[in-house]
Amino acid sequence: MSEKLSHEEFIKKAIVSLRKEGYKGIHTVYSGFNTAFKKYFDNEDPIKVTNQLAAEGKIVIRPVKGGVMLYLPEEAPKTQDVGNEALKKMGL
């Protein structure tokens, strides 16, 4: 194998390669991402690395049942501000 990918390169490649047809993101557990990450990076913690990249705006993380979904920033679903929507409906 040639030179190792950086964390960011690996994660972005995983998002594009592991997602199922019709989906823009990957589930970190069910896609096998966490296991592959640990294997490739000698047992490094994928949660720590993905949280750091999300904080830098390089990927987007959304919590879901059983783990999280990872998305490329330009493909992430838009979040709804349900609190503001509720207040608006209440006339407040």
Residue pairs with C-beta under 8 A, 6 or more apart in sequence:
4 40
5 13
5 40
7 41
7 49
7 53
8 53
8 58
8 59
10 37
10 40
10 41
11 37
11 49
11 50
11 53
11 59
11 70
12 58
12 59
12 72
14 26
14 31
14 33
14 36
14 37
14 70
15 25
15 26
15 59
15 70
15 71
15 72
16 72
18 26
18 31
18 32
18 33
19 25
19 26
19 31
24 71
24 72
24 75
24 76
24 77
25 60
25 62
25 69
25 70
25 71
25 75
25 76
26 33
26 69
26 70
27 33
27 64
27 66
27 67
27 68
27 69
28 34
28 46
28 50
28 67
28 68
28 69
28 70
29 66
29 67
30 66
30 67
33 46
33 70
34 46
34 67
37 44
37 46
37 49
38 44
38 46
41 49
50 59
50 61
50 68
50 70
51 61
53 59
54 60
54 61
57 73
58 73
59 70
59 71
59 72
59 73
60 70
60 71
60 72
60 73
60 76
61 68
61 69
61 70
61 71
62 68
62 69
62 71
62 76
62 77
62 79
63 69
71 77
